[in-house]
């Protein structure tokens, strides 16, 4: 890290970020895109792909991401990745199939798969796409909250009255979540207990 008069400077385009610096979701997604491209080119098998993907998606610092890029491109990987993370625009990053997968995570509960739908998306598409994972996690936690409330609230008189309103609100919010996923907007369900991380 470059230091001038005791104040740390943010790395510029093409500069190597310090290994201890925490990564953003965008940094992880950039490396995941490189891993997916290398796998599509046949540069490693499914087991190697899964290993690199898992390491990229769970990376906490740049020191965790650098070895993956080195495995893909050698020593020129770090400046290339640093330049990419500075120049990449957040909008337009998700491909159409990722947006569709994210929308499905919100929509499947509407057609009768409240917990199973988002869970399936999380365990399938969420393994290769941080975008799908983000939306599937949000939908899964919301559906767990709704199902839990639907079981516990009828134990009280007031709860019996509230349950139909909760279902209607859940339907509307799931539609809004699906539309948000299709349009690449961030969406967070209100009053949700986020048990799954």
N, C-alpha and C positions, 0 to 999 in steps of 0.2 A: 504494500500500500504506500503510495506516495504521500509524504507528510511535509507540509509547509507551515512553519511557525506553530507546530504542534497540532494543527487541524488536519484530520484525515481528508483526503480528496477521493471523490468517486472516480473509479476507473473510466477512462474515455473509450470511444469506439476502438476496437482492436487491441486494447490493453487487457492484460490478464488480471482478473479479479483475485483478491487474496483468498487463499484456500479456506480460511475460517469464516469468510463472509457468507451469511445465510442466503439461500437461493429463493427466488420467487416461483410462483406457479408457472409463470411464463418461461423462466429458465428451464424448469423441468420439462415443459411441453416442447421446447426447442430441441432438447436432447432426445426426447421420445421420438420426435419426427425423424431425426437422423437415424435412430435405431431401426425404426420401421422401414425407412428407405433402404438401409443396408440389408435388412432381412429380405425385402422384395427383390433386391439384386442377387440374392443367394449367397451372401458373404458369410453367413453362419446358419446353423440349423435351428429348429424350433426350441430346443432346450437352451441353447446359447441366447436366442432371442428373448425367451421368457426371463432368463437371468438378468440380462442387461436392462430389460424393461422394468423389472421389479426394482433394480438398483436405482434407475433413473427416477421412477415415480416416488421412491421413498427417500431420495436424497435430501439432506438438510443443509449442506454447505457446498460451495463450489469445489471443495476438495473431494466431495463424493462424486461429482459429475465429471471432473477432469479425467479420471482413469477410463471412463466409458468412452469419452471422445478420443482419448489417446489410442484405445483399442481399435477405433474406427478409422482414424486418419493419421495416427502417428503424432509426432511432436508439434506439427502445425495445427493440431486440432484446437488448442486453447484459444489462440488469437481468432481463429475462424468462429468458434462458438461465442466468444466475447463480442465480436462484431455483429453476429447474428442476433444476440440478445438485446443489443442496443438499437439495431435497425428494424427488428421485427415489430410490426404493428399489432396491437392486441386484437383489433377488429379483423374479421375475415380469416382467423386462424383455423377455426373448426371447419372440417370438410362437411359436405352435405350429408353424408352417411352418419357422421358424428352428431350433427344437429338432429337428424331423424332419431338416432338412438337415444339422445337426451330427451326428446319430446315423447318417445315411447315410454320412458321411465315414468313420466308424469301421467300418460294416457292409459296405460294398462290397468291401473286401479279403477278407472272409470268403467271398464268393461268386465269387472269382476275378479281382478287379481290384485287386491290391495297391497299385500306385502310381497307376494311371490313375483309379481311383475317387475318392480324396481330391483328386487334381489337378483333376479335372472340377468337383468341388464348390467348390474354391478359385477356379477361373476363372469360375464362373457365380454361384452364390449368395454366394460370398465377396466379390464386388465390391459387393454391396449390403447385406450383413449382417456386421458385425464378429463376431457370435456364430458364424456358420457359418465365417467365415475362421479364427477361433481354433481351432475343432475340426478343420477341414480341414488346417490347417498342422501341428497336432500329429499327426494320423493320417498325413499324408504323410511327415513326418520319421521317424516310427516305421517305416513300411513301407519307406522307403529303407534304414534301418538293418537291418531284417530281411532284405531282399533282398541287401544287401551282405554280411551275415554268412553267408547261405545259399550265396553264391558263393565266399567266401574260406575259410570254415571247413573245407570238405571237403578242402582242400589238406593238412590234417594228420589223423592217425589219431584224435586226441581230438575234432577238429572234426566228423568223420563221425558220431561217437556223439552229439555235442551238437545237431546240426541238428534231429533230430525233436523234441527237447525244446523247442528255440527255437520251432518251428512251433506246438506245443501251447500254449506260453506266449503266443505272439502271438495265437492264436485267442481264448484266455481274456481277454487284455487288450483286444482289439478289442471283445469283447462288453461288458466293463466300461466301456470308453470310450463305446460307444453308449448304454448305460443312463445314464451320467453326463450325456451331452448331452441326453437326453430329460428328465432331472430337474433340468436347469440347474445341475449341479455342475461345479466345475473339475476337470479331469483332466489329469494329466501322465504320459506313458509313462516307465517307468524305463529306464535304460541306453540312451537314445536320442541319436544324433548329430543335432543340429538344424542341418542344412545350409541349409534354406530358411527365410527370415525373413519 
